């Protein structure tokens, strides 16, 4: 049974909505300073931090505070001095004391009364986790830069580094920690070489600048992404399908020393899984690569190859075709319409995409403009409506 007010109990109470964020901070920070409150569980901060991992987002923060108890600074700082900076990092300067509520995070860390805390790698880690918790990515990166600029650079011990510890929910996790922050962690040497999942997420970044910053950080840390043959094949293709602009695709081709070849097939595939956006990428493909806006992509086996299949495989192939959401042959306009990408549909029509082009022979052969088709026209192309999932979006 956890003691009332200990890190584990506090994380549990916050997870269940029983206490506010400020009450959570107060319970955690009461452990620090000359008169800090100690519980039986606090005698092994690393063990209690690991238990906190199971308490969700509040557990990350409780774990970061628990690990601070292993730093000698923990007994000499004053709670009234450190509460304002945690509130500032949370982006809630209005809750900080009157004399500090107008200060930026950068100014806060430069204040003499906070100097001792921000010179501690473990307290700095707690601040970084606080920024991540509150989705203050720019603040987290600023704090990491502060740590790198220190002499010597501030690095949490490996066995107490939440971004490296075994079992930590923050280790190699791009869902809980943004790529922007991971780039800062890698540059600051707080994180090890990026995992394959992290590299894939960076190549799939919608924002090209974020993806490029991540790969630049990985290269600065001497992580050679180019040696992996799979990366050379898949990463540029992911950038084409996911990024909003061609900048990330071009960067990856240069980094991986692969030709920046873009085919008509890629033009169609670039719209898969895009419910919105992608117009800048499409414009670049049409204007710079001179691709065909009405190119028909075949998503299935050619009939000649299908005829050679074993009967069971052919039956499964035919079943998959009968269940697919669009025909096995489709143009970029078909794919954009199927995913409900209004922006892309409008752009493709403006560039000459044929709205009544047949999808070609197949189990569900139909015209975009036919009865039950994805698009219907009310007589002219500028008054077309998009139909998907039972909803209607006006493209006028």
Secondary structure, 3 states (H helix, E strand, C coil): CCCCCCHHHHHHHHHCCCCCHHHHHHHHHCCCCCCCCCCHHHHHHHHHHHHHHHHHHHHHHHHHHHHHCCCHHHHCCCHHHHHHHHHHHCCCHHHCCCCCCCCCHHHHHCCHHHHHHHCCHHHHHHHHHHHHHCCCHHHHHHHHHHHHHCCCCCCCCHHHCCCCCCCCCCCCCCCCCCHHHHHHHHHCCCCCCCCHHHHHHHHCCCCHHHHHHHHHHHHHCCCCHHHCHHHHHHHHHHHHHHCCCCHHHHHHHHHHCCCCCCCHHHHHHCCCCCCCCCHHHHHHHHHCCCCCCCCCEECCCCHHHHHCCCHHHHHHHHHHHHHCCCCCEECHHHHHHHCCCHHHHHHHHHCCCCCCCECCCCCCCCECCCCCCCEEECCCHHHEEEEECCEEEECC
